[in-house]
Amino acid sequence: MSCSKEKEDVTPGDESTSENSIVIDSTTTSSAAAEGNTDTAANADDLLDSSTFSTVVTISFGSTVAISNPAAGAGVSVTETNGDVVVNATIAEVEYVLSGTTTNGSVKIYSDKKFKLTLNGVNITNNDGPAINVQSSKRAFVVLADNTSNTLADAATYTPSGEEDMKATFFSEGQLIFSGNGSVSIKGNYKHAIASDDYVRVISGNITVTAATSDGIHTNDAFIADGGTLNITTSGDGIQCEEGYIVINNGNFTINVVDKGISAAWDTDDTIDPYLTINGGTIKVTSSAGEGIESKSVITINNGNISVSAKDDGINAGSFIYINGGNTYAYSTSNDGIDSNGKITVTGGKTVSVGSTAPEEGFDCDRNTFKITGGTIVGIGGATSTPTANVSTQASVILGGGTMNQLVHIASGDGAETLTFLIPRTYATMLFSSPKLKVGTAYKLYTGGSVSGGANLNGLYTSGIYTRGTQASTFTTSSMVTKVSGSQGL
């Protein structure tokens, strides 16, 4: 740490188990009034239990296709040609149950009404188009039947079908609502794995995208997750909403992509608000070339466990980032850890953000308002945006550099633990804010040492016993934002 050095002075009676051992205490927390978006995108019409499906049509693939259609001649037509099944329906309350295996077949559905589509152990590979092609603007309830495994794969090139839009292994003109306790594995050889020209909602189920030449899940209007497990590997984006919003309420996400992990995009329509809100869930994103999590508008993190590693910005928003809770880790190999092209507000949670070397930053808000009213944040990189003192109500300090795999420990004058952090990469500047940090208080900064019996959250220790290393410096928080010699706050 590039701060002023002084001789170590350990006072007897420190909060410690011995003279040089300090208890790491995570019970001191602070959350101010949350700001930003609290939308959950709740919609009773998306609940399967809100609908009834009394007519069941079964389609079973094999050496031939077996079709059972009790509504034949009464509003549902099902035809099959060389393994390609086409459904035309004009009546409501129809469920289609797919099962069996085809190495060159498909299902296309035209429906005037919402319907239920149950994948009951079906394996569809199509050599000239999508595996499932829903040419209906109505809601499709996609149920992954309990204890079943399903697979879908499309062709690398599609045979044109008039004016119809087709751009994914599982494509729909309307809403796709996934639920159930089964699993589906999808490979997108042509473009996307799953795509909707409306929105996609995942309530439950296990969805795996093994590969896609473009996006894992691509929507036009929205992506919403209330649960489920999603494992996505693609050459493009993991989840992209082209002209709308993303809300994640819960679920487990593992996303490995070349481009953007999760992206709420926007082009030229000023009526669109491509916000991204995370209310919960466990999200792990790895991007080899793009940004981890992106919104062209506002990102709000209310809760959840988020871990992002990206070549570009770990987390990026076009206008505002709000962090109200949860545990967030953002790591960029060559850009900012957390970057807002507008403002940043932190009211709670635990956030560790790791940027690259100068001029990249742990926290970057382009010299706009950076308000801290609660939470614990550690940001490291070549520099940092400086918190705005006249709107912040929680103290912060900007410190000089540190070395990878070294412990840094800050203790108050009476020896109480304020920060214990294992440095993930060498940096020039650290930004630290915590409810433990008080204005008008002297602190000692140690490097090295060790932690026993401890747990850490992306390097931020929340428990254990710290054994002191070398006292490197002291500083006093003289104001709401304190810059220590050698730091680079912008």
Secondary structure, 3 states (H helix, E strand, C coil): CCCCCCCCCCCCCCCEEECCEEECCCCCCCCCCCCCCCCCCCCHHHCHHHCCCCEEEEEEECCCCEEECCCECCCEEEEEECCEEEEEECCCCEEEEEEEEECCCEEEEEECCCEEEEEEEEEEECCCCCCEEECCCCCEEEEECCCCEEEEECCCCCCCCCCCCCCEEEEECCCEEEEECCEEEEEECCCEEEEECCEEEECCCEEEEEEECCCCEEECCEEEECCCEEEEEECCCCEEECCCEEEECCCEEEEEECCCCEEECCCCCCCCCCCEEECCCEEEEEECCCCCEEECCEEEECCCEEEEEECCCCEEECCEEEECCCEEEEEECCCCCEEECCEEEECCCEEEEECCCCCCECEECCCCCEEECCCEEEEEECEECCCCCCCCCCCEEEECCECCCCEEEEEECCCCEEEEEECCCCECEEEEECCCCCCCCEEEEEECCEEECCCEECCEECCCEEECCEEEEEEECCCCEEECCCCCEC
